[in-house]
């Protein structure tokens, strides 16, 4: 393309040379517009619609774009399809820089264009692909159908056909719209248009009332009767291993303070006995009993809890609940342990959002899989795990400020959802 861009300087001075330049423009742009090769890259759920566009039913080959390239150096179209997170942003920018020019970008879907439903109360989503790279065509929808993507391709083709050797393609610039609240702005615009419409129709409505004082609308809304479906009784599935009552009795014999969450005044044993057979037993454990209980249920031959299903946390105003989910792969029963971790309110109020507010012993020495789970809890909740072999952030950058899954988390670029 670099050589072709010099043709106007060479041929325009020659009589009739400008017609040759126009012919070169037509041939080159026709070839480029009808063989746009997209990069094989999908950011999120809209990529499913992008993939289906290459299937036989839609046949993107009609537009010369069936060759999805695995290397950015062989592509000239970047279709951003779906939600873009801040962790993805550097990779997207790097891929864009590796695509040789002339190159183009299509933003496909509401999340790619503006952040979509994740624009509010969210620190992690990029609010528009145009913040990262220059975008040529926007395809709205959630998600857009393949037909909408084809319309975007045809729009891009029209743009390519208008480029000339005299005004060649050039690299665009990203546009910073990260702080724009599109939905509030759209709501204000819509309200203003409705107000203008009411003012325009006010005189006509008054005249109609004067001419037809007894007029009553014959419109009656039709209420569709809701179909009543028969209730299907729930059939508990077969559960292997010890029953909830047996598990609880054996635990209580070893740890007398263990209990379960209940709003009933009935004895704990009766509450446990009413738990459906295929539901796991979730017990509430004292902080002092947490580590000894995990060791006990793993090593005891009647429990044999040899598999860590998951480990997570819940944030409350004055404490965290740490939930450890265990299962015996050999016997089949499950056991969920919930331990309450009191928050350290001795820390100054202004420092709490960025401080570790609770601490608990690690179980990574018993379950190696807990090492990753506990790093995630540390990363998102700010809970310290004593004795953890590698406690550092796992999802967020090491200089990230705060803990996103806590209720006291704030971020300077977060837009609050309107109430």
Secondary structure, DSSP 8 states (H G I E B T S, - for coil): -TTGGGHHHHHTTSTTHHHHHHHHHHHHHHHHHT---BBS---STHHHHHHHTTSTTT-GGGGT----BSSGGG-SEEEEES--BHHHHHHHHHHHHHS-SS-EEEEESHHHHH-GGGSBS-SSB-S-GGGTS--SEEE-STT--HHHHHHHHHHHHHHHHT--STT----------TT--HHHHHHHHHHHHHHHHHHHHHHHHHHHHHH-TT--------------------------SS-HHHHHHHHHHH-TT-B---S--S-HHHHHHTS-TTS-EEEEE-HHHHHHHHHHHHH-TTT---EEEEEEEEE-SSEEEEEEEEE-TTT--EEEEEEEEE--TTS-HHHHTTS--EEEE--TTT-TTHHHHHHHHHHHH-EEEET-TT-S-SSS-TT--S-TTSTT---TT-B----
